[in-house]
């Protein structure tokens, strides 16, 4: 069996424990910084198919964005054409999913999509042949709200198994490298808008600790413009976040499912910033783990009392989810359908409008 996987960072971490249990040749299509290094060792070949159009980047017209997306779609097509791919796997709700599923339709490659975001999925999953969700309640939601068909419950988040098996770098080595001792980590992910950055930094500068900032979805130069305290350090380039947050005394993050899972599995005392995705499965999971979901104006005061999340159950459920996904893949020819169609596409598109 030949399987292609297309992924940004967090989806790649969800795919790896699944890939390790498959008897298949894997072709990796990477989207964003650091994914090649992560996914490449499990693939017979790897192709870069573009970068995220991250926030804080140079503003572009809709026409320019459309042309860049089309360019990336045909990059996927060219990477897969003639490779006799049996299945394309996608995960998450970012641009890589849109490009991957679009290319799969052009090449008539079946698609399995692992849905984790639930409340804000990418509209192209309406054309997936099979969709998985973590729980029965989430299946009920996506079927009723979006009219999605052929939705399977897998019972957890595969990424949690990957995080539990990671090699975490020595804390003292990290502290020496960055010249810090008792420090916190602030991560700007996909649940933060550019106009939020100065307000968040102003709050974080009130904390009586050194803070390492990982811009992630923003450029380091953009973030540095708002920093006035010497206690704050903005890192640039690819950073292995799990080791850094494990060495810290606490995490503040404006991001979604990936960091919520990492904080839960690693039991890092955390605050999730209440971003513009007010209804999101990562918010649900944060509440389940005991992670505070905090408004921007309350960040400094919330840091006074941080509890460590208890995420052991995440790993147990992840192993069950991985087993279920492997079974689905091995029986995919009997499980797949043509897709949910245009009606579901329109329902998701309209639902996503509140986040634009």
ABEGO torsion letter per residue (X at the ends): XBBBBBBBAAAAAAAAAAAAABBBBBBBBBBEBGAAAAAAAABABBBBAEBBBBBGBBBBBAAAAAAAAAAAAAAAAAAABGAGBABBBBBEABAAAAAAAAAAAAAGBBBBBBBAAGABBBAAAAABABBBBABAAAAAAAAAAAGBBGBBBAGEBAAAAAAAABBBBBAAAAAAAAGBBBBBBBBBBAABBAAAAAAAAAAAAABBBBBBBBAGABBAAAAAAABABAABBBBBEBBBAAAAAAABAEBBBBBBAAAAAAAAAAGBBBBBBBBABABBAAAAAAAAAGBBBBBAAAAAAAAABBBBBBAAAAAAAAAAAAAAAAAAAAAAAAABBAEAEAAAAAAAAAAAAAAX
